[in-house]
């Protein structure tokens, strides 16, 4: 996966890193990116480059059957396709619970997904959410690799408490970076019992965030749905 200010910039970075002309690369846009301005933080574009050993596209293998309402086979097929496109050894184990699906990546090359401080893993998770969110709604999809998710959750809780401390100190609301539904839930729960603050989700689509505000502030729904 490669990122840049926009898709063209990400494609140029991919071409430079791979030593190939950017115009010859086959790729999938994971996030189109967004310029900043007027109080809106910029977000990078992310693409997944599909590589194979010859100029012609490889013949795709038949996808595993995907039972209606059961996204697990589809998720395994996508992970398998990503592994084949990147030329890495990759497996996926899926744990299903009442609250969602936890996809555990394995294989000898799993650390590929921890490069760039987990950017590749988060991009893969974003891709799976975009593809299968409707199949699991209102539950969530989480992708795990070598304990990264547990570390990410601890970081989110610590960040939530820091935001709450800042809000109670000066009475000014703070808003988190863009988070997916599962990550917003972590923040809401981390601050559910913290006195003096309320939390609510703001934004649309992939730009949804959590605002932490003084308890007396009325905008939004306190502890709103993630």
NUDRENVEX-474746 format. One record per residue (C-alpha): residue in three letters; residue number from 1; x, y negated, z negated. Coordinates in nm, 4 decimals, always signed. Each point is the difference from the previous one (the first is absolute). Example, Ala and Ser with C-alpha at 12.3 -4.5 7.8 and 13.67 -1.06 7.14 Angstrom:
2
residuo / num / px / py / pz
ala / 1 / +1.2300 / +0.4500 / -0.7800
ser / 2 / +0.1370 / -0.3440 / +0.0660
! end
This chain:
226
residuo / num / px / py / pz
unk / 1 / +0.0000 / +0.0000 / +0.0000
unk / 2 / +0.1213 / -0.3515 / +0.0772
unk / 3 / -0.1205 / -0.3428 / -0.1081
unk / 4 / +0.0301 / -0.3581 / +0.1221
unk / 5 / -0.1728 / -0.3381 / +0.0046
unk / 6 / -0.2353 / +0.1339 / +0.2671
unk / 7 / -0.0325 / +0.3108 / +0.2169
unk / 8 / +0.2477 / -0.1300 / +0.2591
unk / 9 / +0.2565 / -0.0724 / -0.2707
unk / 10 / -0.0512 / +0.3454 / -0.1556
unk / 11 / +0.0392 / +0.1601 / +0.3428
unk / 12 / +0.3218 / -0.1932 / +0.0600
unk / 13 / +0.1340 / +0.1172 / -0.3377
unk / 14 / -0.0874 / +0.3584 / +0.0911
unk / 15 / +0.1781 / -0.0260 / +0.3336
unk / 16 / +0.3112 / -0.1467 / -0.1613
unk / 17 / +0.0076 / +0.2634 / -0.2754
unk / 18 / -0.0540 / +0.2880 / +0.2432
unk / 19 / +0.2241 / -0.1354 / +0.2746
unk / 20 / -0.2834 / +0.0170 / +0.2521
unk / 21 / -0.1721 / -0.2644 / +0.2149
unk / 22 / -0.2997 / -0.1246 / -0.1938
unk / 23 / -0.2240 / +0.0163 / +0.3076
unk / 24 / +0.0578 / +0.3765 / +0.0324
unk / 25 / -0.1099 / +0.0881 / -0.3524
unk / 26 / -0.3318 / +0.1672 / -0.0739
unk / 27 / -0.1462 / -0.1262 / -0.3251
unk / 28 / -0.3074 / -0.0274 / -0.2207
unk / 29 / -0.0932 / -0.3268 / -0.1717
unk / 30 / -0.0557 / +0.0664 / -0.3700
unk / 31 / -0.0484 / -0.3671 / -0.0957
unk / 32 / -0.0183 / -0.2900 / +0.2444
unk / 33 / +0.1400 / -0.2474 / -0.2533
unk / 34 / -0.1206 / -0.3471 / -0.0858
unk / 35 / +0.1724 / -0.3421 / -0.0053
unk / 36 / -0.0134 / -0.1908 / -0.3249
unk / 37 / -0.1406 / -0.3449 / -0.0626
unk / 38 / -0.2679 / -0.1870 / -0.1932
unk / 39 / +0.0614 / +0.1991 / -0.3153
unk / 40 / -0.0002 / +0.3357 / +0.1799
unk / 41 / +0.3146 / +0.2105 / -0.0342
unk / 42 / +0.1460 / +0.1397 / +0.3231
unk / 43 / -0.0016 / +0.3760 / +0.0510
unk / 44 / +0.2408 / +0.1870 / +0.2299
unk / 45 / -0.1002 / +0.2077 / +0.2992
unk / 46 / +0.0814 / +0.3723 / -0.0274
unk / 47 / +0.0291 / +0.2534 / +0.2798
unk / 48 / +0.0760 / +0.3716 / +0.0183
unk / 49 / +0.2236 / +0.0938 / +0.2949
unk / 50 / -0.0704 / +0.3354 / +0.1618
unk / 51 / +0.3203 / +0.1719 / +0.1072
unk / 52 / +0.0576 / +0.3192 / +0.1968
unk / 53 / +0.2863 / +0.1673 / +0.1780
unk / 54 / -0.0984 / -0.0876 / +0.3582
unk / 55 / -0.1474 / -0.2962 / +0.1875
unk / 56 / -0.3321 / +0.1763 / +0.0472
unk / 57 / -0.2373 / +0.0153 / -0.2963
unk / 58 / -0.0058 / +0.3403 / -0.1716
unk / 59 / -0.3065 / +0.2164 / +0.0396
unk / 60 / -0.1924 / -0.0388 / -0.3266
unk / 61 / -0.0690 / +0.3070 / -0.2045
unk / 62 / -0.3634 / +0.0801 / -0.0699
unk / 63 / -0.1165 / -0.1770 / -0.3143
unk / 64 / -0.1120 / +0.2061 / -0.2941
unk / 65 / -0.3792 / +0.0314 / -0.0245
unk / 66 / -0.1497 / -0.2860 / -0.1961
unk / 67 / -0.3150 / +0.1105 / -0.1811
unk / 68 / -0.2709 / -0.2662 / -0.0188
unk / 69 / +0.0432 / -0.2053 / -0.3151
unk / 70 / +0.3351 / +0.1617 / -0.0841
unk / 71 / +0.2958 / -0.2202 / +0.1006
unk / 72 / +0.2710 / +0.2300 / -0.1364
unk / 73 / +0.0673 / +0.1854 / +0.3260
unk / 74 / +0.0096 / -0.3291 / +0.1874
unk / 75 / +0.2484 / -0.1497 / -0.2467
unk / 76 / +0.2250 / +0.3050 / +0.0305
unk / 77 / -0.0149 / -0.0277 / +0.3797
unk / 78 / +0.0972 / -0.3674 / -0.0081
unk / 79 / +0.2910 / +0.0646 / -0.2390
unk / 80 / +0.1149 / +0.2868 / +0.2222
unk / 81 / -0.0150 / -0.2275 / +0.3067
unk / 82 / +0.1996 / -0.2715 / -0.1799
unk / 83 / +0.2641 / +0.2550 / -0.0956
unk / 84 / +0.0255 / +0.1259 / +0.3578
unk / 85 / +0.0144 / -0.3531 / +0.1437
unk / 86 / +0.2776 / -0.1002 / -0.2410
unk / 87 / +0.1823 / +0.3331 / +0.0359
unk / 88 / -0.0023 / +0.0722 / -0.3724
unk / 89 / -0.0976 / +0.2941 / -0.2203
unk / 90 / -0.3209 / -0.1066 / -0.1718
unk / 91 / -0.2847 / +0.1727 / -0.1817
unk / 92 / -0.3110 / -0.1211 / -0.1811
unk / 93 / -0.1817 / +0.1430 / -0.3013
unk / 94 / -0.3378 / -0.1524 / -0.0792
unk / 95 / -0.1562 / -0.0087 / -0.3458
unk / 96 / -0.3683 / -0.0909 / -0.0041
unk / 97 / -0.1708 / -0.1389 / -0.3070
unk / 98 / -0.3204 / -0.1824 / -0.0848
unk / 99 / +0.1681 / -0.3373 / +0.0515
unk / 100 / +0.1920 / +0.0682 / +0.3196
unk / 101 / +0.2657 / +0.1864 / +0.1973
unk / 102 / +0.3669 / +0.0054 / -0.0977
unk / 103 / +0.2270 / +0.0892 / +0.2927
unk / 104 / +0.3402 / +0.1308 / -0.1140
unk / 105 / +0.2651 / -0.0126 / +0.2705
unk / 106 / +0.2680 / +0.2686 / -0.0047
unk / 107 / +0.2650 / +0.1525 / +0.2231
unk / 108 / +0.3750 / -0.0462 / +0.0246
unk / 109 / -0.0325 / -0.3476 / +0.1560
unk / 110 / -0.2605 / -0.1447 / -0.2335
unk / 111 / +0.2335 / -0.2761 / -0.1195
unk / 112 / -0.0450 / -0.1564 / +0.3444
unk / 113 / -0.3213 / -0.1449 / -0.1425
unk / 114 / +0.1804 / -0.1731 / -0.2880
unk / 115 / +0.2162 / -0.2147 / +0.2282
unk / 116 / -0.0369 / -0.3774 / -0.0162
unk / 117 / -0.1176 / +0.0233 / -0.3627
unk / 118 / -0.2947 / +0.2193 / +0.0926
unk / 119 / -0.1153 / -0.2054 / +0.2996
unk / 120 / -0.0228 / +0.3105 / +0.2205
unk / 121 / -0.2045 / +0.1841 / -0.2629
unk / 122 / -0.2379 / -0.2927 / -0.0434
unk / 123 / -0.0403 / -0.0322 / +0.3778
unk / 124 / -0.0835 / +0.3720 / +0.0211
unk / 125 / -0.2513 / -0.0365 / -0.2806
unk / 126 / -0.1546 / -0.2997 / +0.1756
unk / 127 / -0.0307 / +0.2022 / +0.3218
unk / 128 / -0.1759 / +0.2891 / -0.1781
unk / 129 / -0.2330 / -0.2399 / -0.1796
unk / 130 / -0.0921 / -0.1681 / +0.3287
unk / 131 / -0.0696 / +0.3386 / +0.1608
unk / 132 / -0.1802 / +0.1836 / -0.2817
unk / 133 / -0.1377 / -0.2565 / -0.2453
unk / 134 / -0.3549 / +0.0461 / +0.1280
unk / 135 / +0.0275 / +0.3756 / -0.0508
unk / 136 / +0.0879 / -0.0331 / -0.3691
unk / 137 / -0.1835 / -0.3218 / -0.0965
unk / 138 / -0.0510 / -0.1145 / -0.2673
unk / 139 / +0.3008 / +0.2050 / -0.1116
unk / 140 / +0.3598 / -0.0992 / +0.0769
unk / 141 / +0.2978 / +0.1517 / +0.1843
unk / 142 / +0.3453 / -0.0133 / -0.1599
unk / 143 / +0.3256 / +0.1208 / +0.1563
unk / 144 / +0.2711 / +0.1234 / -0.2386
unk / 145 / +0.3670 / +0.0812 / +0.0620
unk / 146 / +0.2625 / +0.0879 / -0.2634
unk / 147 / -0.1757 / -0.1859 / -0.2792
unk / 148 / -0.0184 / -0.3293 / +0.1901
unk / 149 / -0.3704 / -0.0451 / -0.0695
unk / 150 / +0.0423 / +0.0338 / -0.3771
unk / 151 / +0.2729 / -0.2653 / +0.0137
unk / 152 / -0.2218 / -0.2209 / +0.2155
unk / 153 / -0.2871 / +0.0316 / -0.2486
unk / 154 / +0.2263 / -0.1005 / -0.2896
unk / 155 / +0.1195 / -0.2999 / +0.2007
unk / 156 / -0.3596 / -0.1028 / +0.0730
unk / 157 / -0.0952 / +0.0245 / -0.3686
unk / 158 / +0.3031 / -0.2086 / -0.0998
unk / 159 / -0.0793 / -0.2595 / +0.2674
unk / 160 / -0.3638 / -0.0138 / -0.1150
unk / 161 / +0.1057 / -0.0670 / -0.3588
unk / 162 / +0.2415 / -0.2708 / +0.1153
unk / 163 / -0.2781 / -0.1696 / +0.1960
unk / 164 / -0.2310 / +0.0207 / -0.3026
unk / 165 / +0.2666 / -0.1512 / -0.2269
unk / 166 / +0.0519 / -0.2893 / +0.2403
unk / 167 / -0.3756 / -0.0608 / +0.0249
unk / 168 / -0.0499 / -0.0080 / -0.3762
unk / 169 / +0.3017 / -0.2296 / -0.0363
unk / 170 / -0.1219 / -0.2807 / +0.2265
unk / 171 / -0.3612 / +0.0883 / +0.0860
unk / 172 / +0.0666 / +0.0165 / +0.3744
unk / 173 / -0.1190 / +0.2976 / +0.2044
unk / 174 / +0.2528 / +0.2170 / +0.1839
unk / 175 / -0.0485 / +0.2320 / +0.2970
unk / 176 / +0.1926 / +0.3165 / +0.0766
unk / 177 / +0.1560 / +0.0874 / +0.3369
unk / 178 / -0.2195 / +0.1981 / +0.2416
unk / 179 / -0.0843 / +0.3415 / -0.1497
unk / 180 / -0.1948 / +0.3012 / +0.1176
unk / 181 / -0.3084 / +0.1219 / -0.1872
unk / 182 / +0.1919 / +0.2434 / -0.2211
unk / 183 / +0.2599 / -0.2621 / -0.0958
unk / 184 / -0.2688 / -0.2583 / -0.0787
unk / 185 / -0.1649 / +0.2549 / -0.2264
unk / 186 / +0.3293 / +0.0438 / -0.1891
unk / 187 / +0.0154 / -0.3758 / -0.0621
unk / 188 / -0.3658 / -0.0232 / -0.1060
unk / 189 / +0.0435 / +0.2853 / -0.2487
unk / 190 / +0.3295 / -0.1363 / -0.1345
unk / 191 / -0.1701 / -0.3258 / -0.0962
unk / 192 / -0.3433 / +0.1340 / -0.0966
unk / 193 / +0.0750 / -0.0251 / -0.3725
unk / 194 / +0.2195 / -0.3114 / +0.0120
unk / 195 / -0.1743 / -0.2840 / -0.1824
unk / 196 / -0.0318 / -0.3400 / +0.1591
unk / 197 / +0.0075 / +0.1036 / +0.3664
unk / 198 / -0.2332 / +0.1433 / +0.2621
unk / 199 / +0.0857 / +0.1638 / +0.3322
unk / 200 / -0.1825 / +0.0092 / +0.3320
unk / 201 / +0.0891 / +0.0951 / +0.3561
unk / 202 / +0.0216 / -0.2635 / +0.2746
unk / 203 / +0.0737 / +0.0070 / +0.3733
unk / 204 / -0.1018 / +0.2259 / +0.2830
unk / 205 / +0.1299 / +0.3279 / +0.1426
unk / 206 / +0.3727 / +0.0554 / -0.0364
unk / 207 / +0.0423 / -0.3444 / -0.1603
unk / 208 / -0.2058 / +0.0761 / -0.3131
unk / 209 / +0.1684 / -0.1036 / -0.3228
unk / 210 / -0.0721 / -0.0201 / -0.3724
unk / 211 / -0.0485 / -0.3380 / -0.1650
unk / 212 / +0.0714 / -0.0264 / -0.3728
unk / 213 / -0.1837 / -0.2967 / -0.1514
unk / 214 / -0.0775 / -0.1421 / -0.3460
unk / 215 / -0.2956 / +0.1801 / -0.1561
unk / 216 / -0.2135 / -0.3134 / +0.0009
unk / 217 / +0.0483 / -0.0462 / +0.3764
unk / 218 / -0.3163 / +0.1119 / +0.1852
unk / 219 / +0.1116 / +0.0499 / +0.3658
unk / 220 / -0.0249 / +0.3611 / +0.1220
unk / 221 / -0.1118 / +0.3112 / -0.1798
unk / 222 / +0.2004 / +0.0796 / -0.3144
unk / 223 / +0.1573 / +0.3416 / +0.0384
unk / 224 / -0.1539 / +0.0145 / +0.3460
unk / 225 / +0.0066 / +0.3047 / +0.2189
unk / 226 / +0.3400 / +0.0534 / +0.1591
! end
